[in-house]
Amino acid sequence: MLDEIVSAIPKFADPNMLVGTETADDAGVYRLSDDLAIINTVDYFTPIVDDPYTFGVIAVTNSLSDVYSMGGVPRTALNIVLWDKTLPTSALGDILRGGADTLHKAGCALVGGHSVEAPELMYGTAITGVVHPDEFVRNCDAQVGDTLVLSKPLGVGILTTSAKFDKITLDQLQPAIDSMTMLNAGAGAVLREFGAHAATDVTGFGLLGHAHEMAAGSGLAIEIHADSVPALDLVIEQIGEGIYTQASGTNKEYLGDTVAFDDGVASEWRQLLMEAETSGGLLLAVDPGRARDVVEALKTQGCSQAAVVGRVVDGESGRIEVRA
């Protein structure tokens, strides 16, 4: 539905618009001068954890990722708040403090924001980043033979849902919180250092959804090796016990027959690869000769479970083949 709506919006004809909506990229890029372009992105959502401060950290970490995935550096931010006035105002203070602390950690200046009353709490930020006009990275420039590297494990959606229904303890949820609150700044630095051909952050469409966008934008196909994909502890077990998110069904419907699974791929992994992630890692398409060095560099940046998860192949545009 959104594809149809967005495609009908008149495009702004401007040679300085380097990245728009055409390839479903993570952010827009606009050239200001021969050596400076800005990256624009926005994201906000409902709380994914109970602690207000931690929610603020996660929301802003998630927003910043779009700039990192484009090869840029975040510079300014605007808060966006939809506030349920039945909640204690102290909670809003904690959310905003968590967001501000995260922006400070990223070297990104908070310059203001906007709030409205709403029946449900939502929070996030609009981020402006900078990049050289010749050095940004899109999600649609993958090349045949590229190796796909994922910087963070999957499964935060499953574990937060499990916690919501008291299926796991707070201690068991903590690895998911640690993942969601880890900035992708280090992964962004690796992306730039090794000259990734294409990149995207793994969020609402799940690993397969974002891989599909990369493949379709590049006019190629992608193979994902399920056995190589990193996952947080307890995730597969929780899926086996019936935990799922609404997003997995939506993503499955969206992807349709563009995804094919080998018979050897277990049903739990089929679901996980479709599950939405919050503040997920970066998916990088890199020269195969540099893939091992990319993984090691990511690990030095704190991405301890970074791994090679697939490759880009010549094939039907947007097609995803999932191997066991």
C-alpha positions in Angstrom: 0.0 0.0 0.0 2.7 2.5 1.0 4.7 1.6 -2.2 1.7 2.6 -4.3 1.2 5.8 -2.3 4.8 6.9 -2.3 5.3 6.1 -6.0 2.4 8.5 -6.9 4.0 11.4 -5.1 5.6 13.8 -7.6 9.4 13.7 -7.5 11.4 16.9 -6.8 13.6 17.3 -9.9 16.9 18.5 -8.5 20.4 17.3 -9.5 21.6 17.7 -6.0 19.1 15.1 -4.7 21.6 12.2 -4.7 19.3 9.6 -2.9 15.5 9.9 -2.8 12.8 7.3 -2.4 13.4 5.3 -5.5 15.3 2.4 -4.0 13.7 2.3 -0.6 17.1 3.3 1.0 17.6 4.0 4.7 17.9 7.8 4.3 17.9 10.7 1.8 21.1 12.3 0.6 21.2 15.9 -0.6 24.3 17.7 -2.0 25.1 21.1 -0.6 28.5 21.7 -2.2 31.2 19.8 -4.1 32.5 18.3 -0.8 29.4 18.2 1.5 26.1 16.4 1.4 23.5 16.0 4.2 21.8 12.8 5.1 18.1 13.0 6.4 16.2 10.3 8.2 13.5 10.0 10.9 12.2 7.1 13.0 10.0 6.7 16.1 7.9 3.9 17.7 6.2 2.7 20.8 8.1 1.4 23.8 9.8 -1.9 23.4 11.0 -2.2 27.0 9.5 -1.2 30.3 12.3 1.1 31.5 11.7 4.7 30.2 15.4 5.6 30.1 16.4 2.5 28.2 13.5 3.0 25.8 14.9 6.5 25.0 18.4 5.0 24.4 17.0 2.3 22.1 14.8 4.7 20.1 17.7 7.1 19.4 20.2 4.3 18.7 17.8 3.0 16.1 17.4 6.4 14.5 21.1 7.0 14.2 21.6 3.7 12.4 20.2 5.1 9.1 23.0 7.6 8.9 25.7 5.1 9.7 24.4 2.7 7.1 24.7 5.4 4.5 28.4 5.9 5.3 27.7 9.2 7.1 28.3 10.9 10.5 25.3 12.2 12.5 25.4 15.9 13.4 22.0 17.2 14.6 18.8 15.7 15.9 15.2 16.7 16.6 13.1 14.9 19.2 9.6 13.6 18.2 7.2 12.8 21.0 3.7 11.5 21.0 2.7 11.7 24.6 -0.1 9.9 26.5 -0.9 12.4 29.2 -2.2 9.6 31.5 1.4 8.5 32.0 3.6 10.1 34.7 5.6 13.1 33.4 8.7 11.7 35.1 8.7 8.9 32.6 8.9 11.4 29.7 11.9 13.1 31.4 13.6 9.7 31.6 12.9 8.9 28.0 14.3 12.2 26.8 17.3 11.9 29.1 18.1 8.5 27.6 17.8 9.9 24.1 20.0 12.9 24.9 22.7 10.8 26.5 22.8 8.6 23.4 23.0 11.6 21.1 25.9 13.0 23.2 27.7 9.6 23.0 27.3 9.8 19.2 28.6 13.3 19.0 25.2 14.5 17.6 23.7 17.8 18.8 20.1 17.8 20.1 18.7 21.1 18.6 15.0 20.8 19.6 11.9 18.8 18.8 8.1 18.7 18.8 5.5 17.0 21.0 1.8 16.3 20.7 -0.8 14.6 22.9 -1.7 11.2 21.6 -3.6 8.1 22.9 -0.3 6.1 22.7 3.3 6.9 23.6 5.8 7.1 20.8 9.3 8.5 20.7 12.1 8.9 18.3 14.3 11.4 16.4 14.9 13.1 13.1 18.6 12.9 12.4 20.7 15.0 10.0 24.1 13.6 9.1 27.0 14.6 6.8 28.9 12.7 4.1 31.1 13.6 1.1 28.9 13.6 -2.0 31.1 11.0 -3.6 31.4 8.7 -0.6 27.9 7.8 0.6 26.8 4.2 0.4 23.4 3.0 -0.9 21.5 -0.2 -0.5 21.3 -0.7 -4.2 24.9 -1.0 -5.4 25.7 -4.6 -4.5 27.8 -6.5 -7.1 27.8 -10.1 -8.2 30.1 -12.1 -6.0 29.9 -9.7 -3.0 29.9 -11.3 0.4 27.2 -10.3 2.9 28.3 -9.6 6.4 25.9 -8.9 9.3 27.2 -6.9 12.3 24.6 -7.9 15.0 22.7 -11.0 15.9 18.9 -11.4 15.2 16.2 -12.0 17.7 15.4 -8.8 19.7 11.8 -8.9 18.6 11.3 -12.4 19.8 13.0 -11.8 23.2 11.1 -8.6 23.9 7.9 -10.3 23.1 8.8 -13.2 25.4 9.5 -10.8 28.2 6.2 -9.1 27.6 4.4 -12.4 28.3 6.8 -13.2 31.2 8.3 -16.2 29.3 11.9 -15.0 30.1 13.5 -13.1 32.9 15.0 -9.6 32.8 18.4 -11.1 33.0 17.6 -13.3 29.9 16.3 -10.2 28.1 19.5 -8.2 28.8 21.5 -9.4 25.8 18.7 -8.1 23.5 18.8 -4.7 25.4 22.6 -4.7 25.0 22.3 -5.3 21.3 19.6 -2.6 20.8 21.5 0.0 22.8 24.8 -0.6 20.9 25.5 2.2 18.4 26.2 1.2 14.9 29.0 3.8 14.8 31.7 1.2 14.8 30.0 -0.8 12.0 29.7 2.5 10.1 33.4 3.1 10.5 34.2 -0.4 9.1 31.8 0.2 6.2 33.8 3.3 5.3 37.2 1.7 5.9 36.6 -1.3 3.7 34.6 0.5 1.0 31.4 -1.6 1.3 29.6 -1.6 -2.1 26.1 -1.6 -0.5 24.7 -1.4 3.0 21.5 -1.2 5.0 20.4 -1.5 8.6 18.2 -4.5 9.6 15.1 -3.2 11.2 11.3 -3.6 10.5 11.4 -5.7 7.4 13.7 -8.3 9.0 16.9 -9.7 7.5 15.1 -11.1 4.5 13.1 -8.0 3.8 16.1 -5.7 3.8 18.1 -8.2 1.8 15.3 -8.2 -0.7 15.4 -4.4 -1.0 19.2 -4.6 -1.5 18.8 -7.3 -4.2 15.9 -5.6 -6.0 17.7 -2.2 -6.0 20.8 -3.8 -7.4 19.0 -5.9 -10.0 20.4 -9.1 -8.6 19.6 -12.0 -6.3 20.9 -12.9 -2.9 21.7 -16.2 -1.1 21.3 -16.3 2.7 23.0 -19.1 4.6 20.7 -19.7 7.6 23.2 -21.8 9.5 25.7 -18.9 9.5 23.2 -16.2 10.7 24.0 -15.2 14.3 21.1 -15.2 16.8 20.7 -14.2 20.4 20.6 -17.0 23.1 17.1 -18.5 23.7 15.6 -17.0 20.5 15.2 -20.3 18.6 13.9 -22.0 21.8 11.3 -19.3 22.3 10.1 -19.5 18.7 9.8 -23.2 19.2 7.5 -22.5 22.1 5.2 -20.4 20.0 6.6 -16.9 20.4 6.2 -14.7 17.3 5.6 -11.0 16.5 2.8 -9.7 14.2 5.6 -8.3 12.0 6.8 -11.7 10.9 3.4 -12.5 9.3 3.3 -9.0 7.6 6.8 -9.5 6.3 6.0 -12.9 5.0 3.1 -11.5 3.1 5.1 -8.6 1.8 7.9 -10.9 0.5 5.6 -13.5 -1.0 7.2 -15.7 -3.5 10.4 -13.6 -3.8 11.9 -15.9 -1.0 12.6 -19.6 -1.4 13.8 -21.9 1.4 15.8 -25.1 1.1 14.0 -28.0 2.6 16.7 -28.2 5.3 16.0 -24.8 6.7 14.1 -25.4 10.0 10.7 -23.6 10.5 12.1 -21.7 13.5 14.8 -20.2 11.3 12.4 -19.4 8.5 10.4 -17.3 11.0 13.4 -15.6 12.6 14.7 -14.5 9.2 11.3 -12.8 8.7 11.1 -11.2 12.1 11.3 -7.4 12.5 14.4 -6.2 14.4 14.6 -3.0 16.5 17.9 -1.2 16.3 19.5 -4.1 14.5 22.9 -4.4 12.9 24.2 -3.3 9.5 24.1 -5.7 6.5 27.2 -5.0 4.3 27.9 -6.2 0.8 31.7 -6.3 0.5 34.4 -7.6 -1.8 34.7 -11.3 -1.0 38.5 -11.0 -0.7 38.0 -8.6 2.2 35.1 -10.3 4.0 37.2 -12.0 6.7 39.0 -8.7 7.5 35.6 -7.0 7.6 34.3 -9.5 10.2 37.5 -9.1 12.3 37.3 -5.3 12.1 33.6 -5.4 13.3 34.6 -7.6 16.2 37.2 -5.1 17.3 34.4 -2.5 17.2 32.4 -4.5 19.7 30.3 -6.5 17.2 31.2 -9.8 18.8 28.8 -11.9 16.8 29.5 -10.4 13.4 29.4 -13.0 10.7 29.3 -13.8 7.0 25.7 -14.6 6.2 25.4 -14.9 2.5 26.4 -13.6 -0.9 25.1 -11.7 -3.9 24.5 -13.7 -7.1 23.4 -13.2 -10.6 19.7 -14.0 -10.8 16.1 -12.7 -10.8 16.0 -9.2 -9.4 15.1 -9.2 -5.7 15.1 -13.0 -5.4 16.2 -14.4 -2.0 17.4 -18.1 -1.8 17.8 -19.3 1.8 20.2 -22.2 2.2 20.5 -24.5 5.2 
